[in-house]
Amino acid sequence: MTKLTELRDDAASCTRCDLNRDAARTDGFAGIGSYGVIGDGQSIALVSRDGAIDWWAAPAMDSPPVFAAVLDPADGGCFTLEPTVPYQAKRRYLPGTNVLETTFSTGDGTVRVIDSLNQAANGLLPWAELVRDIRPGDGEVPMRWRVAPGTLFHRVRPWARARDVPLLHAGNLMMAIVAERAGDPQPGLGAFSSEFTARAGQDVLLTLVVADHAPLVVPSAADVRQRREASEQAWREWCQTVPYEGEDRELVLRSALTLKLLTYAPTGAMAAAATTSLPEKIGGERNYDYRYGWIRDTSFVLDSFIRLGLTQEVQGTLAWMLDCISETAPVIHPFYGLRGHVPAAETELRLRGYRDSVPVRGGNRAIDQPQWGCYGDLLECVWLAVDRAGAHLDPASADLLDALGDHVCDIWTEPDCGIWELDERRHNTFSKAGCWVALDRLIRLAERGQVSGRDADRWQAEKKAIRAWIDAHCWSDAKRSYVAHAGSDELDASLLLLARTGFLDGKDPRFTQTIRAIRAELAEGPWLYRFSGAREIEGAFVACSFWLIDALVRNGHGRQARKLWRELVSQVSDLGLLAEEIDPATGAFLGNLPQGLSHLALLNAAALLNEQR
């Protein structure tokens, strides 16, 4: 721990004491890796090591955020809770849960803060309930707290009023503070705050209850505590359904729990991340909204859930995806809203941005990009569900897939924007391979009697043509590797997945050479950049390094894969979390958090390594 410094008492700011390298705030901003995450199946909050809740989009993950100090310490809004004297902090997840415990230690005592987003006994609550259960230890610890909602991305101006309970209003959101032994809440301009002393034997409760477009029934402190404990138990019971018993079990379970957090329970959609606009490079412009369900990621989701035996989650996620696509077919958008809708256009928001990284974005402009790999992702999902989870397709879904197969035959020769959603349309190698996957899986489904296969002869012919085209146009003799797109010598780390898809055999000499070329050009330490030129504009992409483990195993280099695994997992956060990217030089997290694709890639790598034992 570095030397502790006194908190600057600034009511308009979320700057706090310097705890250590990860938690130290720079001009009010905590490190991305300093955050823990909690959730209830509908919303997710980010809690910094210093006790501040700097992000909470409620009542749903894709709602405008109640707290967004992670993007703007002055105006974003936050929920602070910490000692008023210098302290040290350590935290952990309660075993087998997504309930976060932070222990503050001062010169005169200790206190634990248990943070949870509560669920009802029978599932989801009709409101959002953020609870901070404060358990004093030895001695006495003077504490202070402040609840200050933000402007919901500059849509409203919050205001406070004290009635029988402290109430906050932000547009159509109504918020009530349920407090017990937490001091007398004092109203301010759109905020409440107070101080109290934590003493052994006198548990304290702070809860923020939020309803949207609805009356708010304020629960009692006893009801909140009961739900907090029941939610903790519900997480433990869910964790017991994950049968993984391989190496690094706790880390694998943490990734599974994180993915469960990212799953929007009402529909089964999985958000790519919980946040928007955390930058891929500090001060850069690559700041995107990932609070949507990507078709690309869903194939990894299904693979992971099936490997982990989570059949209920498989059903929900597959149904969400097919419902989405049936509404837009034969067009498949790269991603869909968590409720199955096509999201609105991207907008730029008037927030400062994480460490002045602008613009801050709502929505994602990639929604209308052509990405042919999505067709392969979809068919891979369906095939995995049929082949390994025993799914049976309904007639409407079977007809949909038949039609999509014919559409793939029509479009694969056209350029697209590729897996990395770059603006320029090119003949991207991985997209062409995705079309090959789509037709291959359709042929397999036809052989199983799951689709009609009336055009299977066409699918076979086009599948053969795709392979020939890739071999003729997407191999570089100069790089001795498959390349990012036809006619170039640029490399692309997504090509490490060619053996996973079955497009290449893992021992194919061209795959061996592609692995070697990608490591030579895109690696920095154990980490990989996504494509040639990426290191100048962003951090290393976490999922790519776990894809390298997959490639090495399939290439017959299990020992190298295990060595790489040990290097990678040594750099997860202290809570076992991963962001989208990482700075190889410093280990600092970059991009949105937690990133589903990073955790999915970790899970799949762990499962593959475990199978090789």
QUIVEN-V778195 format. One line per field, one symbol per residue. ss: DSSP state (H for helix, E for strand, C for the rest). phi: phi as a letter, one per 40 degrees, with the letter a starting at -180 (. if undefined). psi: psi as a letter, one per 30 degrees, with the letter a starting at -180 (. if undefined). A space follows every 50 residues. Layout:
BEGIN
ss=???
phi=???
psi=???
END
This chain:
BEGIN
ss=CCCCCCCCCCCCCCCCCCCCCCCCCECCECCHHHEEEEECCCCEEEEECC CCEEEEECCCCCCCEEECCCCCCCCCCEEEEEECCCCEEEEEECCCCCCE EEEEECCCEEEEEEEEECCECCECCCCEEEEEEEEEEEEEEEEEEEEECC CCCCCCCCEEEECCCEEEEECCEEEEEEEECCCCCEEECCEEEEEEEEEC CCCEEEEEEEEECCCCCCCCHHHHHHHHHHHHHHHHHHHCCCCCCCCCHH HHHHHHHHHHHHEECCCCEECCECCECCCCCCCCCCCCECCCEEHHHHHH HHHHHHHHCCHHHHHHHHHHHHHHHHHHCCCCCCEECCCCCCCCCCEEEC CCCHHHCCCEEECCHHHHCCCCHHHHHHHHHHHHHHHHHCCCCCHHHHHH HHHHHHHHHHHCCCCECCCCCCCCCECEHHHHHHHHHHHHHHHHHHHCCC CCCCCHHHHHHHHHHHHHHHHHHCEECCCCEECCECCCCCCEHHHHHHHH HCCCCCCCHHHHHHHHHHHHHHEECCEECCECCHHHCCCEEHHHHHHHHH HHHHCCCHHHHHHHHHHHHCCCCCCCCCEEEECCCCCCEEEEECEHHHHH HHHHHHHHHHHCC
phi=.cccbccccbccbbcbcccadccdcbfgbccdcccbbbabgbbbbbbcdc gcccaacbcbdccdccbaccbadcbcgabcaaccbdabbbaacddgbbbb bbbcbbcbibabbbbabcbccbhcccbbbcbbcbbcbcgbbcbbaabbcc cfggcabcababbcbcbbbagccbbbbbbbfbgccbcbcgabaababcbd gbcbbbbbbbbbfacbcccccccccccccccdccccccccccccbccfdc ccccccccccccccdcbgcbccacbbgcccacgcbcbbcbcbcccdcccc dcdcccccgccccddccccdcccdcccbdccbccabcccgccccccbcbc bcgdfgcbccbbgaccdbccbcccccccccdccccccbbgcbccdccccd cdcccccdccbccccacgccfccccacccccccccdcdccccccccccgc bcgcbcccccccdcccdcccccbbbbcccfacbcadgbbcbacccccccd cgcbcdcddccdccdcccccbbcbgccbccadgcccbacccddcccccdd cccccgbcccccccdcccccbccccgbbccbacdcbgccbgcaccdcccc ccccccccccccc
psi=klkklkkjijfglgkaljeaeefkkjhfklkeffklkllgfelkkkjlfg gkjfkjjkfleglkkekhfffjeeffkljkjllflkllklllkkkglhkk kkjkkafgalkkjjkkjlllfgbklflkjjkjjjjkblakjklllkjjla ghhhfljllkkjbflkkkkjbgkkkkkjkjggljkkkajglkllllkkkk fikkkkkjkkkkhlljjklleeeeeeeeeeeeeeeeeeeffjgkgalhee eeeeeeeeeeefkjefffkkkelflkgkkfkkfafijljghljkeefeee eeeeeeefgieeeeeeeeeeeeeeefffkfkjlelllfggljlllklkki lekjhhjllkkklkffegkkjffeeeeeeeeeeeeeefgglkkleeeeee eeeeeeeeeefffllaflfghlekklikefeeeeeeeeeeeeeeeeffgf legfgeeeeeeeeeeeeeeeeefgkjeefhlklelkglgklkffffgeee ffelkfgkeeeeeeeeeeeeefkjbflklelkfeffflakjeeeefeeee eeefggieeeeeeeeeeeffgllfgglkaelkjfefgkklalkkjeeeee eeeeeeeeeeff.
END
